[in-house]
Amino acid sequence: MFEVFASTPEDMGPGDIGAHAARAEAMGFNGLHVPDAIHDGLLLAAMALNATEKLIVGTAVLLAFPRSPMITAIAAWDLQDMSGGRFELGLGTQIKPNIEKRYSARWDSPVPQLREYVQAMQAVFHSFQTGDRLNFEGEHYQLTKLQPFFNPGPIEHPHIPILCGAVGPAMTRMVGRIADGMITHPTNTPPEYIRQVCLPRLQQGFERAGRDPASFHLVLGPLAASGKDEQAVAANWEKQRAMLGFLYSTPAYWPSLELFGWQHKGQQLLDLTREGRWESMPDIVTDDMLQTFVPRGTYDTIANVYRQRYGDLTRRITFPMPADPADDEQVARVVSELQAPAQ
């Protein structure tokens, strides 16, 4: 049995997100993940929540470092209040070149910086709810002033789940210590990688914090190739080949390639980006790589593929919304199958 979250295309903007969220709710998804890449993730989340009544909406993932913890906390508090407790805050770091050169923001030590960011937000939430003095002083963030005039005050659902994206060992352990959950990067979703790499690191974090992992949400968000027939599946298969080529041109995502002995593929892809040969990148991604990273099947079979791959690893997964609303009824059946108890 899974909680199933719908995904949102990276290029979807404010004009379309409301209808997208309403479709996801009508199809029976438990939640919706909105990106923070081309468009503002908090704005997308607000519009998705406003267009729905039951759907959980989470950012996956909101870039933390270009925003102050207070700014993010205020937005998250408002979203949680307006939605009656349906908002989840997913946070991530992105990579150093993007943070420094695209956002002109500080990149210090990402693991302790994100840890402090989460802890600072938790301190802000506590002050919002209780009126207690705000006094968070860390190495990267200091929040020590919150006059009553600027305090939005208590809300009915003050616990806002904070989930973090993580790839490296130290970040994954840190997330296991302090966050409510972890959102995997698409490159980190093969079952072997989850079992051999992610879960042991998370367990180290749980043990260090002395916490019960039962309440922790491990969210697996694989790239998937599915469709109403084999022709549609094949087209999505090639789409994911191109996406993996793009993702693995970034060295930060190479650890999962290393596990399967494909690190040289990452270097080849990086070399192509330096040469400006973006159109050649899909040629580097083999069918073996796709089979390892991308679950594949028609709408009639994909639920069983997901259960076999992830059934003993997590209770929360993402599944792509169909591009064509004519496929909504079929995908709604997939969602229902995934939510049903295992036979």
Secondary structure by P-SEA (a helix, b strand, c coil): ccbbbbbbccccccccaaaaaaaaaaacccbbbbbcccccaaaaaaaaaaacccbbbbbcccccccccaaaaaaaaaaaaaaacccbbbbbbbccccccccccccccccaaaaaaaaaaaaaaaaaaaacccbbbbbcccccccccccccccccccccbbbbbbbbccaaaaaaaaccccbbbbccccccaaaaacccaaaaaaaaaaaccccccccccccccccccccaaaaaaaaaaaaaaaaaaacccccaaaaaaaccaaaaaaaaaaaaacccccccccccaaaaaacccccccccaaaaaaaccccccccccccccccccaaaaaaaaaaaaacccc
